Amino acid sequence: MKRQIVLDTETTGLNPRLGNRILEIGCVELINRKLTGQNLHFYINPERESEEGALAVHGITSEFLRDKPKFHEVVETLLDYVKGAEILIHNAPFDLGFLDAELARLERASFVSVVDGVVDTLVQAKELHPGKRNSLDALCDRYEISNAHRALHGALLDAELLAEVYLAMSRGQNSLGIELEEELSDRNTEYEHTQAEYAEIRLLSASVADGEAHREYLEELEKANKSPSIWKAVSA
């Protein structure tokens, strides 16, 4: 069983080193590439105001977050949920930077020490579509995934969209594997048929008369070309 968690965060600003904090976490679970519906979602009181640019992106106000739990109140639930799973994040360094900053405040180990690796879907998208826009919105358009309900960014909504994008992006790799297996199977079948055909071929030795006729033919060929035949050189 392969368990993957698609994760996204919303924050009060762009840089955790400037004191910006996480205010929303959304997680979507995949098991063997199937959405399970067993998702995890928190709004978090970041204990500070959002910067103007960040607020314009997510629209989550301080008033709304005032009665929400603080990060230290949800950290155990979060880490228990993601433990041992492969994590899928779009532009992973951003979210990991914030998660590690929150964990460091609590003197906890880094986020990646708890999980079974992190896959950056932005890196995957750039490899698949070099030179093109690979934002989540652009990928939704490219893979015909509806994001009409996404007026503002939201961690759970974005994680749900990213899960669909990831499945669409990686579906081609699976198809390629299936096609390769089918091609190898076809080649093996063709080889087996060829071997069977070869097995039915009977080899007959030349008679004395055939050998004498061949020798006379070579002598005439040498006289006409005024040079020894290649056949005699090889036979020797």
SULZI-V130744 format. One record per backbone hydrogen bond with DSSP energy under -1.0 kcal/mol. CO is the residue of the C=O (numbers start at 0). NH is the residue of the N-H. If there is no record, write none. Layout:
<<CO:NH> <CO:NH>>
//
This chain:
<<1:31> <2:85> <3:29> <4:87> <5:27> <7:25> <9:22> <9:23> <11:50> <14:17> <14:19> <15:18> <20:11> <22:43> <23:9> <24:41> <25:7> <26:39> <27:5> <28:35> <29:3> <30:33> <33:30> <36:38> <39:26> <41:24> <50:54> <51:55> <53:57> <54:58> <56:152> <60:64> <64:67> <68:44> <69:72> <70:73> <70:74> <73:77> <74:78> <75:79> <76:80> <77:81> <78:82> <81:84> <84:115> <85:4> <86:118> <87:6> <88:120> <90:93> <91:95> <92:96> <93:97> <94:98> <95:99> <96:100> <97:101> <98:102> <99:103> <100:104> <102:107> <103:106> <110:113> <113:83> <116:86> <118:88> <119:123> <120:124> <121:125> <122:126> <123:127> <124:128> <128:131> <134:138> <135:139> <136:140> <137:141> <138:142> <139:144> <146:149> <148:150> <153:157> <154:158> <155:159> <156:160> <157:161> <158:162> <159:163> <160:164> <161:165> <162:166> <163:167> <164:168> <165:169> <169:173> <170:174> <171:175> <172:176> <173:177> <174:178> <175:179> <176:180> <177:181> <178:182> <179:183> <180:184> <181:185> <182:186> <183:187> <184:188> <185:189> <186:190> <187:191> <188:192> <189:193> <190:194> <191:195> <192:196> <193:197> <194:198> <197:200> <206:210> <207:211> <208:212> <209:213> <210:214> <211:215> <212:216> <213:217> <214:218> <215:219> <216:220> <217:221> <218:222> <219:223> <220:224> <221:225> <221:226> <228:232> <229:233> <230:234> <231:235>>
//
